[in-house]
Amino acid sequence: MSEPTVRPVRPEPQPTLASAEFWAAGRDGVLHITRCADCSAYTHPPLPRCRVCRSPHVALAPVSGRGVVAGFTVNHQQWLADFPPPYVVAIVALEEDEGARLTTNIVGCEVEDVHVGMAVRVLFEKVGEVHLPLFEPDPDRRGETLRVPEPRDVSAALRPMASPVKFEDRVALTGVGQSKVGRRLMVDPVSLTVDACLAAVADAGLELKDIDGLSTYPGRTGAPGMSEGGIPPVVEALQLTPTWINGVGDTPGQAGAIIAAMLAVASGLCRHVLCFRTVWESSHTALVRSGAWDAPPARATGMMEERAPFGAMSAAGWIAMQTSHYFHRYGGDRSMLGWVAVTERDGAARNPEAVYRDPLTLDDYFAARMVSTPFGLYDCDVPVDGAVAVIVSAAETLADRPRPGVLVEAVGTQIMERLSWDQDTLTHEPQTFGPAKHLWSRTSLRPDDVDLALLYDGFTFNAVSWLEALGFCEPGGARDFIDEGRGIALGGRLPLNPHGGQLSAGRLHGFGFVREAMLQLRGDAGERQVQDAGTAVVTTGGGAPGSAILLRRA
């Protein structure tokens, strides 16, 4: 399969005060990377201090422009109108310092010839006033497979508990509600939020006047289709008078909003916090395609500044590059991912609320169109419209609730890696090992004590990353643990996302896993009920950053 002959029209990055010099430096055909004058370490993207010694004495310095492909994906999805697939997006580690990497394109070769460990060299393409570093096979090292960056053990960063008193013991999850969930519902997202919130309040046996806190993710700053608009419209719609509110995106995964509510309750500030998460991604996409909603501006800003110019428009591509590195280091192939998708679809068949319930076989999985290698259509979660709400209450109110409460055993929130999709962990989805290690440091329970796992599955590899990070199997051991679906099936050693997960039930962006955990621990999961479910682990995010919560039956 050859690269397209049409030169792509690339989104132009918006240089900032920090990055402008880097984008301009390629005008002489030489790659320049920020270097520390004190310890000689290289840092990318540009930072005001050295990533190794924190020295302020950093400045752009020329490098050889030679490197190695540390992860890659062949993108088959038409993300941009004038950037035709297929094309290769890759993470290249530089020869001078493997800790300084660039997300880029590999050009000058057939897409099927690109591999992890491939030796490459830089060349530049001018876009407006910006010089984009691309990479091509290095003719002086053709045929060589180079060493790629080794995984970093984050254990040394683990902090001991700050206090012997666990805030988790002071809270419980007492109510849960969900709106209608579906594709392209074309319903006001605040209406979906209100439906879920009212259902959760009723489920907890409360009245709206009892709600003294509100918490949501990501708040009013969420991208279109990914937020109900934050706290204000919900306060207005329900005419609430909360003591405390929270609505932010910089939090430990989507469930960080629930953890923040736990802290507010444990501190004594609130007694009943209503947490909610609403998506209307499916309807928003329909509105954009119809022309009723303006598409985003052309220039790439924020985290997309280093990605959009290379056509890396989706997390599908970012995580696919880590998946390729995983396969290079540990072995395995797409069948491991396929069994995750097939097993979750089996679970969705038992869930009357799931968006996709038709049978899915491994042959169906392999026959589906490719999105971004190694991910095909069924490796990707399903955008939907819907809302989930959860009530966090003070533990001493449990006796007054009409339904069994769910207790919080421990949370894991610590950041132990760089908050980056390409500069630190390559073997797994970023921001999974830190929260996982932190979780187990706050409880005497161990992975063998867990009865079911509700693991974030924006893509199949996300769930694989969490399985290994949480210690259900060793790094590289997921294929044997999954055991062609037997290990993660409803009656297996660790049932995984028995409701169908986001791959089949629909992408409720984290909160759907909390709801399923509550239903399972209360014995309310119907045909998909895990027998004697007493302990469940829930993870959200991953690269977001992420978080893990260990829940148990009251």
Secondary structure as UniProt FT lines:
FT   TURN            17..19
FT   HELIX           20..25
FT   HELIX           26..28
FT   STRAND          32..36
FT   TURN            37..39
FT   STRAND          42..43
FT   TURN            51..53
FT   STRAND          58..62
FT   STRAND          66..75
FT   TURN            81..82
FT   STRAND          87..94
FT   TURN            98..99
FT   STRAND          101..106
FT   HELIX           111..113
FT   TURN            116..117
FT   STRAND          118..127
FT   TURN            128..129
FT   STRAND          130..137
FT   HELIX           139..141
FT   TURN            142..143
FT   HELIX           155..157
FT   HELIX           167..170
FT   STRAND          171..178
FT   HELIX           189..203
FT   TURN            204..205
FT   HELIX           208..210
FT   STRAND          213..216
FT   HELIX           219..221
FT   TURN            224..225
FT   HELIX           231..238
FT   STRAND          244..247
FT   TURN            254..255
FT   HELIX           256..266
FT   TURN            267..268
FT   STRAND          272..280
FT   HELIX           281..290
FT   HELIX           302..306
FT   HELIX           308..310
FT   HELIX           315..330
FT   HELIX           334..348
FT   TURN            349..350
FT   TURN            352..353
FT   HELIX           362..367
FT   STRAND          370..372
FT   TURN            373..374
FT   STRAND          375..376
FT   HELIX           377..379
FT   STRAND          385..394
FT   HELIX           395..400
FT   STRAND          406..412
FT   HELIX           433..440
FT   TURN            441..442
FT   HELIX           447..449
FT   STRAND          452..454
FT   HELIX           460..469
FT   TURN            470..471
FT   TURN            475..476
FT   HELIX           478..482
FT   HELIX           483..488
FT   TURN            490..491
FT   TURN            498..499
FT   HELIX           501..505
FT   TURN            509..510
FT   HELIX           511..521
FT   TURN            522..523
FT   HELIX           526..528
FT   TURN            531..532
FT   STRAND          535..540
FT   STRAND          547..553
//
